[in-house]
Amino acid sequence: MILYNVTVNVENDVAAEWLQWMQEVHIPDVMHTGLFVEYKLFRLLSEVEENTGTTYSVQYFAKNMADYQLYQEKFAKGLQFEHSRRYKGKFVAFRSILESL
């Protein structure tokens, strides 16, 4: 199993709208690619001194690395572009890939 984790710190003035958009539009769009079998959405509860917004972790689970790579090749750029266009200057994100052992 491959875990594609996207950690996003969103400015508080757009956090509620961002969360709604993620749950109603973006995450369903990612899942409709058919390349992930499950997702989980978390909000960071511990405060990080340098963060001024709210931090979330969106975790997408793929069966294998081939599915993740296909997602990156065919879908990631467009979906990330839409996110960046909507929330430009209002978020910071980083992505990581993990493999279950």
C-alpha positions, -999 to 999 in steps of 0.1 A, spaced: 0 0 0 13 35 -9 3 65 11 3 99 -7 2 125 21 -5 161 14 1 184 43 -15 219 39 -13 249 61 -42 273 52 -46 308 64 -74 311 89 -95 336 69 -101 310 41 -98 278 62 -135 270 65 -142 276 28 -110 256 19 -121 227 40 -156 227 24 -141 229 -11 -117 200 -3 -145 178 10 -171 186 -17 -149 191 -48 -112 184 -47 -110 151 -27 -139 136 -47 -121 147 -79 -90 129 -68 -109 98 -58 -128 98 -91 -95 91 -109 -99 55 -96 -63 53 -86 -68 56 -48 -88 31 -28 -93 53 3 -86 87 18 -85 103 52 -86 139 62 -70 152 95 -66 185 112 -34 191 132 -42 197 168 -8 206 181 3 241 175 34 248 154 50 281 164 58 293 129 24 283 114 -2 311 114 -31 291 99 -47 258 103 -28 226 92 -45 196 76 -32 163 63 -50 147 34 -40 110 30 -47 91 -2 -41 54 -3 -31 36 -35 -28 -1 -40 7 2 -55 34 26 -68 22 21 -104 -12 36 -95 4 65 -77 27 72 -106 -2 71 -130 -20 96 -109 10 119 -110 14 115 -148 -22 120 -158 -41 140 -130 -19 156 -104 -8 187 -123 -44 197 -133 -58 191 -98 -30 209 -81 -33 238 -105 -70 243 -96 -61 242 -59 -33 268 -64 -55 290 -85 -83 291 -59 -60 297 -29 -30 314 -43 -10 331 -15 -33 316 12 -16 282 17 16 263 20 17 226 11 42 197 10 38 162 -2 53 129 9 50 93 -3 51 64 22 51 27 17 35 3 42 57 -25 53 
